[in-house]
Amino acid sequence: MQEETLINKEISEDAKTEQVCIEEEYELVYERPYTLVDRHMHYCPGCAHSTVHKLLMEVVQELDIQDKTVGVAPVGCSVFAYDYLDIDMQEAAHGRATAVATGIKRILPHRYVFTYQGDGDLAAIGTAETIHTINRGENITIIFINNAVYGMTSGQMAPTTLSGMKTTTSPYGRDTKTMGHPLKIGNLIAQLPGAFYVTRTAVNSPLNVRKTKKALLNAFKYQQLDKGTSFVEVVGNCPSNWKMTPLQTQDFLTNEMLKVYPLGDIKLPAPEDLVNLDIEEGVV
């Protein structure tokens, strides 16, 4: 009898606690964007792609353009984007994403069109398409993930590989005398007249995550102006091919990658081009 009373008392206390929790008001600080497909991502643990995917779909949701957005993903780790982004997606041949995006935008000029590309794709195999697309000032957004290697195909040297950095095709380190210097693609394309907005960000800290989201928001809004190409370079990591733990890659990115690829705006629109456009300034 005593044991039954004790159990009933515990149940009563639990019910009171539950009632308090129900009645207490909570502030919702985060929820998964509905523009992301509800499934587990299969990127390597610690990879920057998943964070950028989340930010990208938060932007699409906040701008309320889910049914007006078309993404183009080529070969490489970026090809998995269509598994996770709940928008219209088109696959492109290796390096040809900006060419495909050009065709889509010209046929559907009122759609928000973007490409999502890695450095092996955009800065190597797709160098010609990238440069000519931007030189023409195609009204699209290019999202460039720079992790200094070919990711999907086992970590070969990319144009962005750092000097001295070891990869599967530069096992003794990148020798700039025979293999050239790291290609700063953002600085290169910023010189083209068709480049409207060029910036370099990262997602290695909460502050940089917020800055990256601001950059993506602006890059999409600029398509409303039809003034040229917006280019967002995100310096990321690749734990599997760098042969490091996720935490080690964060240290390498901060101490080595960002020395070669410093963060910040490389080319900004002229103020007179932004009249009556609500752009994101600063960091929340």
C-alpha positions in Angstrom: 0.0 0.0 0.0 2.9 2.3 0.9 4.7 1.5 -2.3 1.5 2.3 -4.4 1.1 5.6 -2.6 4.7 6.5 -3.4 4.2 5.6 -7.1 1.0 7.7 -7.3 2.9 10.7 -5.7 5.7 10.4 -8.3 3.1 10.3 -11.1 1.4 13.4 -9.6 4.7 15.3 -9.5 5.5 14.4 -13.1 2.1 15.6 -14.2 2.7 18.9 -12.4 6.1 19.3 -14.1 4.6 18.5 -17.5 1.8 21.0 -16.9 4.3 23.8 -16.0 6.3 23.0 -19.2 3.2 23.2 -21.3 2.0 26.5 -19.8 5.5 28.2 -19.8 6.2 30.2 -22.9 9.3 29.6 -24.9 10.9 31.7 -27.6 11.7 29.8 -30.8 15.3 30.6 -31.8 15.8 28.2 -34.7 14.0 25.7 -36.8 15.0 23.7 -39.8 14.1 25.5 -43.1 11.3 23.8 -44.9 13.2 24.3 -48.1 15.6 21.6 -47.1 14.6 18.0 -47.9 13.9 16.2 -44.6 16.7 13.6 -44.8 20.1 13.0 -43.3 23.0 14.4 -45.3 25.8 12.0 -46.2 28.6 14.5 -46.5 31.7 13.6 -44.5 31.6 14.7 -40.8 32.7 18.3 -40.4 32.4 19.2 -44.1 31.4 22.8 -44.9 28.9 21.8 -47.6 26.1 21.0 -45.1 26.3 24.4 -43.4 26.3 26.2 -46.7 23.3 24.1 -47.8 21.4 25.2 -44.7 22.2 28.9 -45.2 21.3 28.7 -48.8 17.9 27.3 -48.1 17.3 29.7 -45.3 17.8 32.5 -47.8 15.4 31.0 -50.3 12.8 30.5 -47.6 13.2 34.1 -46.2 13.0 35.6 -49.6 9.9 33.4 -50.3 11.3 32.3 -53.7 11.2 28.5 -53.4 9.0 28.1 -56.5 11.1 30.7 -58.4 14.6 29.3 -57.8 16.6 27.0 -60.0 19.9 25.6 -58.9 22.6 24.0 -61.1 25.0 21.5 -59.7 27.8 19.9 -61.7 30.1 16.9 -61.0 31.9 16.7 -57.6 30.6 16.7 -54.0 28.3 19.6 -55.1 26.3 17.1 -57.2 24.6 15.9 -54.1 22.9 19.3 -53.6 19.8 18.1 -55.5 19.3 15.4 -52.8 18.9 18.1 -50.1 17.6 21.3 -51.6 13.8 21.3 -52.1 13.8 23.5 -55.2 14.1 22.9 -59.0 17.6 21.5 -59.7 19.5 20.8 -62.9 22.6 18.7 -63.2 25.4 19.9 -65.5 28.5 18.3 -67.0 31.8 18.8 -65.2 32.7 22.4 -65.3 29.7 23.5 -67.3 27.4 24.7 -64.6 27.6 28.4 -65.5 26.9 27.7 -69.1 23.8 25.7 -68.2 22.7 28.4 -65.8 23.1 31.0 -68.5 20.7 29.0 -70.7 18.1 28.7 -67.9 18.3 32.3 -67.0 17.9 33.5 -70.6 14.8 31.3 -71.1 13.4 32.0 -67.6 14.7 35.6 -66.9 12.4 36.0 -63.8 13.7 33.0 -62.0 16.5 33.2 -59.4 19.2 31.0 -60.9 22.4 29.9 -59.1 25.2 27.5 -59.5 26.8 25.5 -56.7 30.4 24.5 -57.6 33.6 23.2 -56.1 37.1 24.4 -57.0 38.1 21.5 -59.1 34.9 22.1 -61.2 34.8 25.9 -61.3 38.5 26.9 -61.2 39.9 24.0 -63.3 37.7 22.1 -65.6 35.2 25.0 -65.8 37.6 28.0 -65.9 36.6 29.0 -69.4 32.9 28.8 -68.8 33.3 30.7 -65.5 35.3 33.5 -66.9 33.2 34.0 -70.0 29.9 33.8 -68.1 31.0 36.5 -65.7 32.6 38.6 -68.5 29.2 38.6 -70.2 27.6 39.7 -67.0 25.0 36.9 -66.9 22.4 37.7 -64.2 23.0 34.7 -62.0 24.6 33.9 -58.6 27.6 31.7 -58.5 28.4 29.9 -55.2 32.0 28.7 -55.1 33.2 26.2 -52.4 37.0 26.5 -52.1 38.4 23.7 -50.1 41.8 23.5 -52.0 41.3 20.0 -53.4 39.2 17.9 -55.7 36.8 16.5 -53.0 34.8 13.6 -54.5 37.6 12.1 -56.6 40.0 11.4 -53.7 41.8 14.7 -53.1 43.8 15.6 -56.1 45.6 18.9 -56.4 43.3 21.7 -57.5 44.1 25.2 -58.8 43.4 26.5 -55.3 45.7 24.0 -53.5 48.1 25.9 -51.3 51.9 26.1 -51.9 53.5 23.1 -50.3 50.2 21.4 -49.6 50.2 17.6 -50.0 47.5 16.0 -52.1 47.2 12.6 -53.9 48.7 14.2 -57.0 51.3 16.3 -55.2 52.4 13.9 -52.5 55.6 15.9 -51.8 53.6 19.2 -51.6 52.6 21.7 -54.3 55.8 23.0 -56.0 54.9 26.4 -57.4 57.9 26.3 -59.7 56.4 23.3 -61.6 52.8 23.4 -60.6 52.0 27.1 -60.5 50.7 29.2 -57.7 47.3 28.9 -56.0 44.6 30.5 -58.2 42.7 33.3 -56.4 39.7 33.0 -58.6 37.6 35.6 -56.8 40.3 38.3 -57.3 40.7 37.2 -60.9 37.1 37.4 -61.9 36.5 40.7 -60.0 38.4 42.5 -62.7 35.8 41.6 -65.3 33.2 44.2 -66.2 30.4 41.8 -65.8 31.2 41.0 -62.2 28.6 43.0 -60.1 29.4 41.6 -56.7 32.3 39.4 -55.5 33.0 38.4 -51.9 34.9 35.7 -50.0 33.5 34.2 -46.8 33.8 31.1 -44.6 31.7 29.1 -42.2 34.4 28.2 -39.7 32.8 30.3 -36.9 29.4 31.6 -35.8 30.4 35.1 -36.9 31.5 33.9 -40.4 28.4 31.8 -40.8 26.2 34.9 -40.3 28.4 36.9 -42.7 28.1 34.1 -45.3 24.3 34.2 -45.0 24.3 38.0 -45.5 26.4 37.5 -48.6 24.1 34.9 -50.0 21.0 37.1 -49.3 22.5 40.0 -51.1 23.7 37.9 -54.0 20.2 36.7 -54.6 18.6 40.1 -54.2 21.0 41.6 -56.8 19.4 39.4 -59.4 16.4 41.7 -59.2 18.6 44.5 -60.7 19.9 42.6 -63.7 23.3 44.4 -63.4 25.6 41.4 -63.7 27.0 38.3 -62.0 27.2 37.8 -58.2 30.0 35.6 -57.0 30.2 34.2 -53.4 33.3 32.3 -52.6 33.1 30.2 -49.4 36.5 29.0 -48.1 35.7 25.5 -46.7 37.4 22.4 -45.4 37.7 18.8 -46.5 38.5 16.5 -43.5 38.7 13.3 -45.5 41.1 14.5 -48.2 43.1 16.8 -45.9 43.6 13.7 -43.7 42.6 15.6 -40.6 39.9 15.6 -38.0 37.2 18.2 -38.4 38.7 20.2 -35.5 42.2 20.0 -37.1 40.8 21.3 -40.4 39.3 24.3 -38.6 42.8 25.2 -37.3 44.4 24.6 -40.8 41.7 26.7 -42.4 42.1 29.6 -40.0 45.9 29.5 -39.8 46.8 28.6 -43.4 43.9 28.9 -45.9 42.8 32.3 -44.8 46.3 33.7 -45.2 46.1 32.9 -48.9 42.4 33.6 -49.3 41.6 36.5 -46.9 37.9 37.0 -46.2 36.0 40.1 -47.2 34.4 41.9 -50.1 36.4 42.0 -53.3 34.1 44.0 -55.5 31.0 45.9 -54.3 28.2 47.3 -56.4 28.2 51.1 -56.9 25.8 52.8 -54.4 23.8 54.3 -57.2 23.0 50.8 -58.5 21.4 49.8 -55.2 18.8 52.6 -55.0 15.4 51.2 -53.6 17.0 47.7 -53.0 16.8 46.4 -49.4 20.2 44.9 -48.9 21.8 43.3 -45.9 24.4 45.3 -44.1 26.7 44.3 -41.3 26.2 41.2 -39.1 23.2 40.5 -36.9 
